[in-house]
Amino acid sequence: MAVQGAKQEKPFTINVSERLKRLPPYLFGQLNAMKSRLRAQGCDVIDLGMGNPSDPAPESVVQKLAEAARDPRNSRYSQSSGVFNLRRELARKYERRYGVTLDPETEAVATIGSKEGFSHMCLALLGPGDTAIVPDPAFPIHVYAVALAEGNVISVPLGNDEEFLKRIQLVAENLYPRPRVLVLNYPHNPTAMVAPDVAFYEEVVRMAKRFGFLVLHDFAYGETCFDGYVAPSFLQARGAKDVAVEFTTMSKAYNMAGWRVGYCAGNAEMCRALMKVKGYYDYGIFQSVQIASIIAMREGDEFSREQAAIYQQRRDTMIRGLHRLGWTGTESPKASMFVWAKVPDDLMKRMGTLDLSLYLMEKGHVSVSPGRAFGPGGEGYLRLALVENEKRINQAMRQIKSALTALDGDANQADQTSEE
Ligand SMILES: Cc1ncc(COP(=O)(O)O)c(C=O)c1O
């Protein structure tokens, strides 16, 4: 109750930093709010919106975690760059899978998920006035992390061919001061685009050396490949370690997204810069989680292959469902956890992908990601994550179909009314 005669106090203003104000608008906010509202009303929203794995982590890894958690030594602060045995296991995996040799001491860092590693690497490499080239569309943190480091983003339309390399060269030649960083991500989120071969990466390395920029390759979906395809690591390219680091993660291949374990590997100077930033900010991942992650990497090759096969089957189910909808312009992805669904032109003429996603959630109770949320180049597409089982995917497709049929009905009714 206000005290009579007391002066009315002005509301206290909280001023956030310019750094925060530079962040682009978060287009998922409206969708997330609607999803929460529908779920609070008891609605079963089928969630194809986020690449958040829903299958269990390997049983032996969960057991190791439980066992390690009982040892009080593991409750102490760990090492911010990760325990040596974990980094050594990463090096062994790179050798086994890609024939890439890494020094676990200097060329490998454990991160709190690859997103943390990527973000802090941007902080380590970029500052005001520095520029990063980021393909459009992009996984949002590839843009936000540059903005948070107070760097500038130059977007180039995404590709995986000579034309794409020419676009990068054009920017590198014409920008002054020269760009400091190039962000790449194959298999790509959201489009599922893959890199053609190691030679493509070798072209990037040549360009990086010529123009003096560094390469950050996000390889989160490196192990989620289909139909026998094997995604190349950027570090397989000759000279890659002179200019690049690569980010990998336990989140996708081992269903350990919430465990928050990722890695940065490659150029020792860049790794050292990341370790330095992390050394100030964090005390490392819970040590029991690091110990369990060693087991996952050591024994989990078969597990990650089986998990990829599950995604492959879901992909086929989803592509069939999209074809039944008449959305035949969608390519079947070779890798990643997403289908990048091309929205038919007649539907795009009626609404953008943000409105379409809101409509499908409200009327169809299916959550999808609007392509526009990944940058202007994503407009015209929806990103559908393969994180629900095949039965639920089929159900989602039926619900999308009903919602779109209702939309056609509404449009016909509106046409008739306008003719009356
Ligand atoms: C391309 C890409 N990089 C990084 C991440 C985040 O991975 P992590 O869980 O290791 O932070 C994701 C998650 O969706 C992703 O799609």
The ligand as a Gaussian input file, in Angstrom:
#p B3LYP/6-31G(d) Opt

LIG

0 1
 C       24.958000     -27.495000     -36.145000
 C       24.866000     -27.631000     -34.673000
 N       25.920000     -27.328000     -33.915000
 C       25.886000     -27.426000     -32.570000
 C       24.740000     -27.859000     -31.947000
 C       24.741000     -27.912000     -30.456000
 O       25.397000     -29.027000     -30.027000
 P       25.828000     -29.221000     -28.498000
 O       24.701000     -29.942000     -27.844000
 O       27.051000     -30.031000     -28.580000
 O       26.048000     -27.881000     -27.906000
 C       23.610000     -28.183000     -32.666000
 C       22.392000     -28.582000     -31.967000
 O       21.315000     -28.640000     -32.472000
 C       23.670000     -28.063000     -34.077000
 O       22.623000     -28.344000     -34.819000

